[in-house]
Amino acid sequence: MIKSYKHICHGTCSQEMTVTYDTESNKIVDLNVIGGCSGNLRGIRALVIGMSLQNVHDRLLNIKCGSRDNSCPHQLALAIEEINNLEH
């Protein structure tokens, strides 16, 4: 089943992420982000589509943006944690 989850971002230029995923394969089907650096986020989107939620989470968790302990990739990892909490 295909589901979408909306995550409100905190402490980043991106404001909101919608992760669309397949509950059977646990893979990301689409990613849409409001705000943030367009080119970087389109690149992240292109890379994560087709990847497993867990793999994306593990690769992006704790990535920093400059001197901040947060980033758009880190926010995506947090969104995946929230998805996992809903699904389990």
Biopython code that builds the backbone (N, CA, C, O; Angstrom):
import numpy as np
from Bio.PDB.StructureBuilder import StructureBuilder

atoms = [
    (1, "MET", "N", (0.844, -1.169, 0.000)),
    (1, "MET", "CA", (0.000, 0.000, 0.000)),
    (1, "MET", "C", (0.897, 1.243, 0.000)),
    (1, "MET", "O", (1.899, 1.299, 0.712)),
    (2, "ILE", "N", (0.528, 2.211, -0.792)),
    (2, "ILE", "CA", (1.269, 3.466, -0.864)),
    (2, "ILE", "C", (0.667, 4.442, 0.147)),
    (2, "ILE", "O", (-0.545, 4.659, 0.173)),
    (3, "LYS", "N", (1.533, 5.025, 0.979)),
    (3, "LYS", "CA", (1.111, 6.009, 1.980)),
    (3, "LYS", "C", (1.995, 7.241, 1.883)),
    (3, "LYS", "O", (3.118, 7.184, 1.382)),
    (4, "SER", "N", (1.468, 8.351, 2.371)),
    (4, "SER", "CA", (2.241, 9.586, 2.457)),
    (4, "SER", "C", (2.257, 10.063, 3.896)),
    (4, "SER", "O", (1.284, 9.904, 4.632)),
    (5, "TYR", "N", (3.379, 10.649, 4.282)),
    (5, "TYR", "CA", (3.531, 11.193, 5.628)),
    (5, "TYR", "C", (4.099, 12.598, 5.518)),
    (5, "TYR", "O", (5.097, 12.819, 4.831)),
    (6, "LYS", "N", (3.465, 13.546, 6.193)),
    (6, "LYS", "CA", (3.907, 14.934, 6.188)),
    (6, "LYS", "C", (4.669, 15.220, 7.476)),
    (6, "LYS", "O", (4.167, 14.982, 8.575)),
    (7, "HIS", "N", (5.887, 15.732, 7.326)),
    (7, "HIS", "CA", (6.749, 16.075, 8.457)),
    (7, "HIS", "C", (6.989, 17.580, 8.448)),
    (7, "HIS", "O", (7.402, 18.134, 7.430)),
    (8, "ILE", "N", (6.737, 18.237, 9.559)),
    (8, "ILE", "CA", (7.039, 19.652, 9.712)),
    (8, "ILE", "C", (8.487, 19.768, 10.175)),
    (8, "ILE", "O", (8.861, 19.220, 11.212)),
    (9, "CYS", "N", (9.291, 20.480, 9.408)),
    (9, "CYS", "CA", (10.721, 20.607, 9.703)),
    (9, "CYS", "C", (10.955, 21.671, 10.768)),
    (9, "CYS", "O", (10.215, 22.650, 10.859)),
    (10, "HIS", "N", (11.973, 21.468, 11.555)),
    (10, "HIS", "CA", (12.353, 22.405, 12.614)),
    (10, "HIS", "C", (13.832, 22.731, 12.494)),
    (10, "HIS", "O", (14.667, 21.832, 12.395)),
    (11, "GLY", "N", (14.156, 24.025, 12.502)),
    (11, "GLY", "CA", (15.540, 24.461, 12.519)),
    (11, "GLY", "C", (16.267, 24.366, 11.192)),
    (11, "GLY", "O", (17.498, 24.376, 11.158)),
    (12, "THR", "N", (15.520, 24.272, 10.093)),
    (12, "THR", "CA", (16.139, 24.199, 8.767)),
    (12, "THR", "C", (15.439, 25.177, 7.828)),
    (12, "THR", "O", (14.385, 25.725, 8.149)),
    (13, "CYS", "N", (16.042, 25.381, 6.674)),
    (13, "CYS", "CA", (15.421, 26.229, 5.651)),
    (13, "CYS", "C", (14.176, 25.564, 5.073)),
    (13, "CYS", "O", (13.220, 26.246, 4.703)),
    (14, "SER", "N", (14.185, 24.243, 4.996)),
    (14, "SER", "CA", (12.986, 23.538, 4.526)),
    (14, "SER", "C", (11.924, 23.612, 5.624)),
    (14, "SER", "O", (12.229, 23.544, 6.814)),
    (15, "GLN", "N", (10.692, 23.751, 5.197)),
    (15, "GLN", "CA", (9.587, 23.917, 6.140)),
    (15, "GLN", "C", (8.791, 22.636, 6.339)),
    (15, "GLN", "O", (8.305, 22.358, 7.436)),
    (16, "GLU", "N", (8.663, 21.857, 5.264)),
    (16, "GLU", "CA", (7.789, 20.686, 5.321)),
    (16, "GLU", "C", (8.261, 19.649, 4.311)),
    (16, "GLU", "O", (8.675, 19.990, 3.204)),
    (17, "MET", "N", (8.195, 18.377, 4.704)),
    (17, "MET", "CA", (8.543, 17.271, 3.809)),
    (17, "MET", "C", (7.376, 16.303, 3.763)),
    (17, "MET", "O", (6.778, 15.978, 4.788)),
    (18, "THR", "N", (7.064, 15.850, 2.566)),
    (18, "THR", "CA", (6.082, 14.788, 2.415)),
    (18, "THR", "C", (6.798, 13.585, 1.821)),
    (18, "THR", "O", (7.298, 13.624, 0.697)),
    (19, "VAL", "N", (6.831, 12.516, 2.607)),
    (19, "VAL", "CA", (7.478, 11.280, 2.194)),
    (19, "VAL", "C", (6.382, 10.315, 1.755)),
    (19, "VAL", "O", (5.487, 9.993, 2.536)),
    (20, "THR", "N", (6.448, 9.853, 0.510)),
    (20, "THR", "CA", (5.519, 8.849, 0.014)),
    (20, "THR", "C", (6.282, 7.538, -0.047)),
    (20, "THR", "O", (7.375, 7.467, -0.608)),
    (21, "TYR", "N", (5.688, 6.490, 0.543)),
    (21, "TYR", "CA", (6.408, 5.224, 0.672)),
    (21, "TYR", "C", (5.467, 4.047, 0.476)),
    (21, "TYR", "O", (4.252, 4.172, 0.628)),
    (22, "ASP", "N", (6.042, 2.915, 0.139)),
    (22, "ASP", "CA", (5.307, 1.678, -0.062)),
    (22, "ASP", "C", (5.443, 0.836, 1.207)),
    (22, "ASP", "O", (6.551, 0.464, 1.594)),
    (23, "THR", "N", (4.328, 0.540, 1.844)),
    (23, "THR", "CA", (4.366, -0.197, 3.107)),
    (23, "THR", "C", (4.793, -1.655, 2.917)),
    (23, "THR", "O", (5.264, -2.287, 3.862)),
    (24, "GLU", "N", (4.635, -2.184, 1.726)),
    (24, "GLU", "CA", (5.010, -3.580, 1.484)),
    (24, "GLU", "C", (6.514, -3.731, 1.273)),
    (24, "GLU", "O", (7.132, -4.645, 1.818)),
    (25, "SER", "N", (7.100, -2.838, 0.486)),
    (25, "SER", "CA", (8.538, -2.927, 0.206)),
    (25, "SER", "C", (9.368, -2.062, 1.152)),
    (25, "SER", "O", (10.591, -2.194, 1.206)),
    (26, "ASN", "N", (8.694, -1.167, 1.907)),
    (26, "ASN", "CA", (9.371, -0.201, 2.788)),
    (26, "ASN", "C", (10.351, 0.681, 2.021)),
    (26, "ASN", "O", (11.418, 1.032, 2.526)),
    (27, "LYS", "N", (9.972, 1.033, 0.795)),
    (27, "LYS", "CA", (10.816, 1.894, -0.030)),
    (27, "LYS", "C", (10.143, 3.242, -0.266)),
    (27, "LYS", "O", (8.917, 3.353, -0.286)),
    (28, "ILE", "N", (10.972, 4.253, -0.442)),
    (28, "ILE", "CA", (10.466, 5.588, -0.730)),
    (28, "ILE", "C", (10.052, 5.651, -2.195)),
    (28, "ILE", "O", (10.803, 5.265, -3.090)),
    (29, "VAL", "N", (8.838, 6.149, -2.414)),
    (29, "VAL", "CA", (8.280, 6.277, -3.750)),
    (29, "VAL", "C", (8.448, 7.708, -4.262)),
    (29, "VAL", "O", (8.650, 7.929, -5.456)),
    (30, "ASP", "N", (8.362, 8.680, -3.343)),
    (30, "ASP", "CA", (8.501, 10.084, -3.719)),
    (30, "ASP", "C", (8.853, 10.906, -2.486)),
    (30, "ASP", "O", (8.611, 10.487, -1.354)),
    (31, "LEU", "N", (9.421, 12.072, -2.718)),
    (31, "LEU", "CA", (9.745, 13.012, -1.651)),
    (31, "LEU", "C", (9.502, 14.412, -2.186)),
    (31, "LEU", "O", (10.049, 14.792, -3.222)),
    (32, "ASN", "N", (8.686, 15.175, -1.483)),
    (32, "ASN", "CA", (8.441, 16.569, -1.835)),
    (32, "ASN", "C", (8.765, 17.432, -0.636)),
    (32, "ASN", "O", (8.373, 17.127, 0.490)),
    (33, "VAL", "N", (9.490, 18.521, -0.887)),
    (33, "VAL", "CA", (9.934, 19.405, 0.183)),
    (33, "VAL", "C", (9.514, 20.826, -0.149)),
    (33, "VAL", "O", (9.682, 21.287, -1.278)),
    (34, "ILE", "N", (8.967, 21.514, 0.845)),
    (34, "ILE", "CA", (8.635, 22.929, 0.720)),
    (34, "ILE", "C", (9.735, 23.715, 1.408)),
    (34, "ILE", "O", (10.066, 23.455, 2.564)),
    (35, "GLY", "N", (10.303, 24.681, 0.692)),
    (35, "GLY", "CA", (11.400, 25.481, 1.225)),
    (35, "GLY", "C", (12.724, 24.765, 1.035)),
    (35, "GLY", "O", (12.782, 23.684, 0.449)),
    (36, "GLY", "N", (13.774, 25.373, 1.531)),
    (36, "GLY", "CA", (15.098, 24.777, 1.435)),
    (36, "GLY", "C", (15.787, 25.090, 0.131)),
    (36, "GLY", "O", (15.257, 25.831, -0.698)),
    (37, "CYS", "N", (16.959, 24.533, -0.056)),
    (37, "CYS", "CA", (17.776, 24.754, -1.251)),
    (37, "CYS", "C", (17.288, 23.824, -2.358)),
    (37, "CYS", "O", (17.472, 22.609, -2.284)),
    (38, "SER", "N", (16.679, 24.391, -3.361)),
    (38, "SER", "CA", (16.024, 23.619, -4.411)),
    (38, "SER", "C", (16.926, 22.568, -5.045)),
    (38, "SER", "O", (16.538, 21.404, -5.150)),
    (39, "GLY", "N", (18.100, 22.954, -5.461)),
    (39, "GLY", "CA", (18.992, 22.011, -6.134)),
    (39, "GLY", "C", (19.407, 20.855, -5.241)),
    (39, "GLY", "O", (19.375, 19.697, -5.659)),
    (40, "ASN", "N", (19.792, 21.167, -4.020)),
    (40, "ASN", "CA", (20.198, 20.106, -3.084)),
    (40, "ASN", "C", (19.045, 19.157, -2.795)),
    (40, "ASN", "O", (19.228, 17.940, -2.762)),
    (41, "LEU", "N", (17.865, 19.712, -2.586)),
    (41, "LEU", "CA", (16.730, 18.855, -2.243)),
    (41, "LEU", "C", (16.242, 18.042, -3.441)),
    (41, "LEU", "O", (15.753, 16.925, -3.267)),
    (42, "ARG", "N", (16.366, 18.579, -4.640)),
    (42, "ARG", "CA", (16.030, 17.771, -5.826)),
    (42, "ARG", "C", (17.034, 16.636, -5.964)),
    (42, "ARG", "O", (16.676, 15.530, -6.368)),
    (43, "GLY", "N", (18.297, 16.911, -5.627)),
    (43, "GLY", "CA", (19.312, 15.864, -5.654)),
    (43, "GLY", "C", (19.035, 14.777, -4.629)),
    (43, "GLY", "O", (19.133, 13.589, -4.937)),
    (44, "ILE", "N", (18.690, 15.179, -3.415)),
    (44, "ILE", "CA", (18.349, 14.201, -2.373)),
    (44, "ILE", "C", (17.157, 13.370, -2.820)),
    (44, "ILE", "O", (17.151, 12.149, -2.662)),
    (45, "ARG", "N", (16.144, 14.031, -3.380)),
    (45, "ARG", "CA", (14.946, 13.321, -3.865)),
    (45, "ARG", "C", (15.338, 12.268, -4.891)),
    (45, "ARG", "O", (14.903, 11.120, -4.801)),
    (46, "ALA", "N", (16.156, 12.652, -5.866)),
    (46, "ALA", "CA", (16.562, 11.718, -6.915)),
    (46, "ALA", "C", (17.321, 10.521, -6.339)),
    (46, "ALA", "O", (17.193, 9.403, -6.839)),
    (47, "LEU", "N", (18.106, 10.754, -5.292)),
    (47, "LEU", "CA", (18.884, 9.674, -4.694)),
    (47, "LEU", "C", (18.046, 8.732, -3.836)),
    (47, "LEU", "O", (18.292, 7.525, -3.838)),
    (48, "VAL", "N", (17.060, 9.252, -3.103)),
    (48, "VAL", "CA", (16.342, 8.410, -2.139)),
    (48, "VAL", "C", (15.175, 7.639, -2.743)),
    (48, "VAL", "O", (14.756, 6.630, -2.177)),
    (49, "ILE", "N", (14.641, 8.084, -3.871)),
    (49, "ILE", "CA", (13.530, 7.342, -4.479)),
    (49, "ILE", "C", (14.014, 5.943, -4.832)),
    (49, "ILE", "O", (15.024, 5.772, -5.514)),
    (50, "GLY", "N", (13.283, 4.959, -4.360)),
    (50, "GLY", "CA", (13.635, 3.560, -4.582)),
    (50, "GLY", "C", (14.468, 2.941, -3.476)),
    (50, "GLY", "O", (14.659, 1.725, -3.449)),
    (51, "MET", "N", (14.965, 3.765, -2.562)),
    (51, "MET", "CA", (15.749, 3.248, -1.435)),
    (51, "MET", "C", (14.832, 2.847, -0.285)),
    (51, "MET", "O", (13.713, 3.348, -0.164)),
    (52, "SER", "N", (15.315, 1.946, 0.550)),
    (52, "SER", "CA", (14.541, 1.547, 1.724)),
    (52, "SER", "C", (14.535, 2.684, 2.749)),
    (52, "SER", "O", (15.490, 3.451, 2.867)),
    (53, "LEU", "N", (13.436, 2.760, 3.476)),
    (53, "LEU", "CA", (13.332, 3.771, 4.528)),
    (53, "LEU", "C", (14.494, 3.650, 5.507)),
    (53, "LEU", "O", (15.082, 4.659, 5.897)),
    (54, "GLN", "N", (14.827, 2.439, 5.904)),
    (54, "GLN", "CA", (15.888, 2.232, 6.896)),
    (54, "GLN", "C", (17.244, 2.671, 6.367)),
    (54, "GLN", "O", (18.027, 3.285, 7.092)),
    (55, "ASN", "N", (17.524, 2.363, 5.118)),
    (55, "ASN", "CA", (18.807, 2.743, 4.529)),
    (55, "ASN", "C", (18.938, 4.259, 4.456)),
    (55, "ASN", "O", (19.993, 4.806, 4.777)),
    (56, "VAL", "N", (17.877, 4.942, 4.037)),
    (56, "VAL", "CA", (17.900, 6.404, 3.976)),
    (56, "VAL", "C", (18.098, 6.970, 5.376)),
    (56, "VAL", "O", (18.914, 7.870, 5.575)),
    (57, "HIS", "N", (17.354, 6.445, 6.346)),
    (57, "HIS", "CA", (17.479, 6.900, 7.731)),
    (57, "HIS", "C", (18.913, 6.774, 8.216)),
    (57, "HIS", "O", (19.487, 7.729, 8.739)),
    (58, "ASP", "N", (19.485, 5.597, 8.040)),
    (58, "ASP", "CA", (20.825, 5.326, 8.560)),
    (58, "ASP", "C", (21.886, 6.214, 7.904)),
    (58, "ASP", "O", (22.856, 6.602, 8.554)),
    (59, "ARG", "N", (21.708, 6.532, 6.639)),
    (59, "ARG", "CA", (22.691, 7.361, 5.929)),
    (59, "ARG", "C", (22.568, 8.847, 6.269)),
    (59, "ARG", "O", (23.564, 9.568, 6.233)),
    (60, "LEU", "N", (21.354, 9.316, 6.599)),
    (60, "LEU", "CA", (21.132, 10.753, 6.753)),
    (60, "LEU", "C", (21.061, 11.249, 8.195)),
    (60, "LEU", "O", (21.200, 12.447, 8.442)),
    (61, "LEU", "N", (20.847, 10.355, 9.137)),
    (61, "LEU", "CA", (20.734, 10.764, 10.534)),
    (61, "LEU", "C", (22.023, 11.439, 11.000)),
    (61, "LEU", "O", (23.123, 10.943, 10.755)),
    (62, "ASN", "N", (21.868, 12.563, 11.665)),
    (62, "ASN", "CA", (22.955, 13.338, 12.267)),
    (62, "ASN", "C", (23.856, 14.073, 11.271)),
    (62, "ASN", "O", (24.949, 14.504, 11.639)),
    (63, "ILE", "N", (23.421, 14.223, 10.026)),
    (63, "ILE", "CA", (24.169, 15.083, 9.099)),
    (63, "ILE", "C", (23.950, 16.522, 9.532)),
    (63, "ILE", "O", (22.827, 16.932, 9.824)),
    (64, "LYS", "N", (25.034, 17.279, 9.570)),
    (64, "LYS", "CA", (24.984, 18.674, 10.013)),
    (64, "LYS", "C", (24.977, 19.609, 8.814)),
    (64, "LYS", "O", (25.424, 19.250, 7.725)),
    (65, "CYS", "N", (24.464, 20.808, 9.031)),
    (65, "CYS", "CA", (24.506, 21.879, 8.033)),
    (65, "CYS", "C", (25.340, 22.999, 8.645)),
    (65, "CYS", "O", (24.889, 23.704, 9.548)),
    (66, "GLY", "N", (26.554, 23.151, 8.144)),
    (66, "GLY", "CA", (27.452, 24.137, 8.727)),
    (66, "GLY", "C", (27.763, 23.762, 10.172)),
    (66, "GLY", "O", (28.132, 22.624, 10.464)),
    (67, "SER", "N", (27.613, 24.721, 11.061)),
    (67, "SER", "CA", (27.904, 24.476, 12.478)),
    (67, "SER", "C", (26.670, 23.990, 13.242)),
    (67, "SER", "O", (26.756, 23.692, 14.433)),
    (68, "ARG", "N", (25.529, 23.909, 12.565)),
    (68, "ARG", "CA", (24.302, 23.460, 13.238)),
    (68, "ARG", "C", (24.249, 21.941, 13.334)),
    (68, "ARG", "O", (24.749, 21.242, 12.452)),
    (69, "ASP", "N", (23.651, 21.437, 14.389)),
    (69, "ASP", "CA", (23.489, 19.993, 14.571)),
    (69, "ASP", "C", (22.220, 19.498, 13.890)),
    (69, "ASP", "O", (21.580, 18.564, 14.374)),
    (70, "ASN", "N", (21.854, 20.110, 12.782)),
    (70, "ASN", "CA", (20.612, 19.804, 12.094)),
    (70, "ASN", "C", (20.830, 20.072, 10.615)),
    (70, "ASN", "O", (21.764, 20.783, 10.243)),
    (71, "SER", "N", (19.980, 19.511, 9.774)),
    (71, "SER", "CA", (20.040, 19.737, 8.330)),
    (71, "SER", "C", (18.761, 19.194, 7.717)),
    (71, "SER", "O", (17.975, 18.526, 8.389)),
    (72, "CYS", "N", (18.558, 19.482, 6.446)),
    (72, "CYS", "CA", (17.409, 18.907, 5.744)),
    (72, "CYS", "C", (17.522, 17.373, 5.677)),
    (72, "CYS", "O", (16.522, 16.690, 5.898)),
    (73, "PRO", "N", (18.705, 16.809, 5.379)),
    (73, "PRO", "CA", (18.821, 15.352, 5.412)),
    (73, "PRO", "C", (18.495, 14.770, 6.799)),
    (73, "PRO", "O", (17.837, 13.734, 6.898)),
    (74, "HIS", "N", (18.951, 15.431, 7.855)),
    (74, "HIS", "CA", (18.647, 14.965, 9.215)),
    (74, "HIS", "C", (17.137, 15.013, 9.468)),
    (74, "HIS", "O", (16.585, 14.111, 10.099)),
    (75, "GLN", "N", (16.471, 16.058, 8.978)),
    (75, "GLN", "CA", (15.020, 16.147, 9.134)),
    (75, "GLN", "C", (14.321, 15.008, 8.400)),
    (75, "GLN", "O", (13.310, 14.498, 8.883)),
    (76, "LEU", "N", (14.838, 14.603, 7.248)),
    (76, "LEU", "CA", (14.268, 13.457, 6.541)),
    (76, "LEU", "C", (14.435, 12.188, 7.372)),
    (76, "LEU", "O", (13.520, 11.368, 7.438)),
    (77, "ALA", "N", (15.578, 12.022, 7.998)),
    (77, "ALA", "CA", (15.787, 10.861, 8.872)),
    (77, "ALA", "C", (14.796, 10.869, 10.029)),
    (77, "ALA", "O", (14.268, 9.822, 10.404)),
    (78, "LEU", "N", (14.540, 12.049, 10.598)),
    (78, "LEU", "CA", (13.557, 12.148, 11.683)),
    (78, "LEU", "C", (12.157, 11.826, 11.189)),
    (78, "LEU", "O", (11.375, 11.197, 11.903)),
    (79, "ALA", "N", (11.833, 12.252, 9.970)),
    (79, "ALA", "CA", (10.521, 11.930, 9.385)),
    (79, "ALA", "C", (10.370, 10.411, 9.259)),
    (79, "ALA", "O", (9.296, 9.867, 9.516)),
    (80, "ILE", "N", (11.439, 9.739, 8.866)),
    (80, "ILE", "CA", (11.394, 8.276, 8.740)),
    (80, "ILE", "C", (11.227, 7.622, 10.101)),
    (80, "ILE", "O", (10.534, 6.611, 10.212)),
    (81, "GLU", "N", (11.844, 8.173, 11.137)),
    (81, "GLU", "CA", (11.618, 7.650, 12.498)),
    (81, "GLU", "C", (10.147, 7.770, 12.864)),
    (81, "GLU", "O", (9.577, 6.851, 13.451)),
    (82, "GLU", "N", (9.527, 8.900, 12.522)),
    (82, "GLU", "CA", (8.104, 9.101, 12.815)),
    (82, "GLU", "C", (7.252, 8.095, 12.022)),
    (82, "GLU", "O", (6.285, 7.549, 12.553)),
    (83, "ILE", "N", (7.606, 7.854, 10.772)),
    (83, "ILE", "CA", (6.893, 6.856, 9.966)),
    (83, "ILE", "C", (7.008, 5.477, 10.619)),
    (83, "ILE", "O", (6.016, 4.757, 10.735)),
    (84, "ASN", "N", (8.204, 5.116, 11.038)),
    (84, "ASN", "CA", (8.415, 3.809, 11.683)),
    (84, "ASN", "C", (7.582, 3.680, 12.949)),
    (84, "ASN", "O", (7.053, 2.606, 13.235)),
    (85, "ASN", "N", (7.459, 4.760, 13.709)),
    (85, "ASN", "CA", (6.644, 4.721, 14.919)),
    (85, "ASN", "C", (5.169, 4.521, 14.590)),
    (85, "ASN", "O", (4.452, 3.872, 15.350)),
    (86, "LEU", "N", (4.706, 5.073, 13.464)),
    (86, "LEU", "CA", (3.311, 4.903, 13.061)),
    (86, "LEU", "C", (3.038, 3.494, 12.556)),
    (86, "LEU", "O", (1.973, 2.928, 12.804)),
    (87, "GLU", "N", (4.004, 2.941, 11.852)),
    (87, "GLU", "CA", (3.815, 1.647, 11.199)),
    (87, "GLU", "C", (3.989, 0.472, 12.156)),
    (87, "GLU", "O", (3.516, -0.629, 11.874)),
    (88, "HIS", "N", (4.658, 0.691, 13.277)),
    (88, "HIS", "CA", (4.931, -0.443, 14.193)),
    (88, "HIS", "C", (4.205, -0.300, 15.481)),
    (88, "HIS", "O", (4.322, -1.160, 16.354)),
]
sb = StructureBuilder()
sb.init_structure("model")
sb.init_model(0)
sb.init_chain("A")
sb.init_seg("    ")
for serial, (resi, resn, name, xyz) in enumerate(atoms, 1):
    if name == "N":
        sb.init_residue(resn, " ", resi, " ")
    sb.init_atom(name, np.array(xyz, "f"), 0.0, 1.0, " ", f" {name:<3s}", serial, name[0])
structure = sb.get_structure()
